[in-house]
Amino acid sequence: MNATDRTPADLLRSALTADPARPLVTFYDDATGERVELSVATFANWVAKTANLLQGELGAEPGERVALLLPAHWQTAVWLLACSSVGVVADVGGDAAAADHVVAGPGQFEAGLACSGERVALSLAPLGRRFAQPPAGYVDYAVEVPSQGDVFRPYAPADPEAPALIVAGAELTGAEVVERARTDGAGLDLTGPGSRLLSALPYDTWEGLSAGLYAPLAAGGSVVLCRNLDQLGEDAVAKRIESERVTATAR
């Protein structure tokens, strides 16, 4: 990635310029059998649409806090980069009552109702399916996002020195996220383009977020993000590592 990249959104823009066709996020849910692979271009398109939803429809402004009550999932990764694009703070697993907006998945809808701002529900079902009936008090992400624009233009550029991420009680600026992700890459054996990291870590710690998104993005590599990997035996995990051309793991 470029040395001038100062925010996670910058990292994504550089990846899009360098090689839009390469895989960026490959997601498995071993409880459902789901597999989704997103190229840099496809992932960036989801980010642009989500950022437009966040800025335009939800009225989020730089500096506001968005509580992400979501597990490690490809759609969570999209929301993290969309927050960076808009300049809002992504508060992973944060207190909905203290947030300006909330994005929640199954099991978190009741907790999310404590937010007095806009609320978005994700089904996290395979193929991004809609809810048959959205949870009360929420809009359905799968209904709202498809009609959003494919190009995102922020009302104001995100400030790299402003708070960008809160996880496990620690607040990081956009620049700190990028710096930490670059540093983590070496420890995770990410050696640059072609590096492919399998991560089964949850998104509730910096280590999980870094391995599951930020470090591979900063290194110009990709991530195989696995949810419920513990449901597989070691032989099946080994086959996945081989078939996905994984070069490093974080489990």
N, C-alpha and C positions, 0 to 999 in steps of 0.2 A: 504494500500500500504506500501511498505518498507520505513523505515526511511532514507535509503541511496539513494532513488530516488532523482535526482537533476535536471532532465529535463523532459518535457512532454513525450518524447520518453521512458525515464526510467519508467514512470508511466504505459505506455502501455505494456512494457515488463513484468512488475510485474503483471499486470492484466492478461496477457496471461498465465503466470506461475500458477497463483492462480486458475483461472476457465475460460478456453478458451471458454466453451460452453454457458456461460451466456450472455444475451442480454447486449449490451453496448450502442448502439444508435438506437432508433426507431424514424423514421422520417415521419412526415405527411406534405403534402401540401394540404390545404383545398380549394385551388383554382382549383386543378386538381383531387382531390380524391386519390392521391398517398399515399401509406404507404409502407415503407421499414424498415425492422428490421435487424440489423447487430449484430451478436454475437461478442464477443471479438476477436475470431479467424478470422472471416470474415473481420472485420474492420482492424485488423492487417495485413491481406493479402493485402487489398487495399492500406494500408499505405506503405507496403514493395514495392509493384509494383510501386506506385507513387514516392517513394523515389529513386528507381532505374531509373525511367524516368528522374527525376530531376537531379540526379547526373551523370548518364551515357549519356542519349540522349541530355539533355539540357546543360550539362557541368557546372552545378551550383557548386560553391565552398563555403566552410564555410566562413561566413561573408558577402556574397553577399545578396542583398535584392530582395525579390520576392513580387511584389505587387499582393495581392489577391483581385480582384475586383469581389467579390462574396457575395451573401446573406447568411443568416443562412440556411444551407443545409448540408446533411450528407456528400456530396462530399467536401464541404468546410472544415468540420472537418477532413476529410482524409488529405487534403492538409496541414492543420495546423500541424498535427503530422508528415507528411512527411518532412516538412521544419525542424522541430525539429530533426528528424532523421539524416538529411544531415548536419545540423548545419548552415543553411541559416536563414536569418531574414524574418519572415512572416510579411509583412506590410499590414495590413488589411485596405482595402479602400485607399491605399497609392497612391502617385503621380507616375504614370507610367513612366513619363519622368525621374524621379530620380532613378528608379528601374533597376536592372540588368536583370530581367525577369518579365513577367506578366502572370497571370492566370485570365481570364475574363469570365464572364457569360453574358447572354442576357441583352442588354441595356448598356453594358460597353465595347463593342468591339471597338467602335470609340475612346474612351478614352485610351484604352490599346495600340493603335497604336503609342502613344507617346513614348513607350518603344523601345529602339534601340536593345534590346537583344531578346532572344527567347520568343515567345508568344504562349500560350496554351489556347484554347477555350473549354468551357464546355457548352453543350446544356442545362443541368439541366432538361432534359425531363425525364418523368417516365421511369424506367428501364434503365436509363443511355444511352438512344439511341444516335446514331451518328447523326451528321448533314447530311442532304441530300447533302449540299455543305458547307464546312467549311468557316467561314468568311475569307476574304482576309487578308493575312499576319499572319495567325494562323495555328497551327496544331490542329487536333481534338483529345482531350484527350481520347474519347471513342475508337478511332482507335489505338492510340499509347500505351495505358496502358495494354491491355490484354496480350501482348506478353512479358511484362517485367517479370523479375524473381520474384519468390515467397519469396525469402530470400534476405534481404538487408544487405550489409556490407559496412559501411562508409569508405571512404578513410582515414579519420581521425576522432577520437571520437569527438563528439560535446562538446564544452567547456561550462559547466554550468554557468560560469561567463561572457560569451560573450552575446551580444545582441541576442535575440531570437524572440521577438515579438514587433511590434509597432501597437498600436490601439488608436484611438482618440488623436493622438499626443504624447502619452506616450510610452517610450521605456523600455522594461523589459528584463532582462536576463532569461535564462532558469530556474535558481534557484529561481528567483523572481516569475516567473509564478507558479512554484510548491508551493512555500511558500504561495502565495496569494490564490491559489486554495484550499489548505488545510485549511487556515483560513476561507475562504468563506463557506466551507462546513457546519460549525456549524451554521452560520447565515441563511443558506438555509435549515436547518433541515435535513441535510444528516448525518445519524447516522452510516454509514458503509455499509457493504454488504447487499443487499436487498433494500437499499434506491433507490427510483425511482423518479426523478425530472422531472416534465413537465415544459418546458420552451418555452415561446412564444416571448422571447426577441430577438431583432435583434443582429447581430454579429458586430455592429459598435461601441460598447463600451466594456470596460473590463467586466462590469457586465453581458452583453449578452454572451460574450465568456466564462466566468467562469460558469454561470448557464447552458449554452448550450453545454458545453464540459468538461472544465478543472476541475471544482469542483466535479462533479459526478465521473470522472475518478480518481481523487485523493482520493476520499472517498471509492472507491471500489464499487460504485453504478452504476446507468445507467441514461440515459436521454431520455425523450420523447420530441423530438425537433419538434415544431409545427410552420410551416410557414402559414401565412394567417388565423390564428386561429380566427381572428375577424369576419370571414365570418360564424362562427358557433354561434348558440344561446347558452345561458347558460345551457339549458337542455342537449344539445349535448356535450358540454364541460364536464359537470358532468358525463355523460355516459362514455366519454373517460377516465376520471380520474379513474372511477371505473373499466372499462374493462382492462386498462393498469396497474392496481395495483399501481397507483401513490401515493407516500407518501408525496410529497411536490410539490409546484408550484412556478413559477417565471413568472409573467405576467405583 
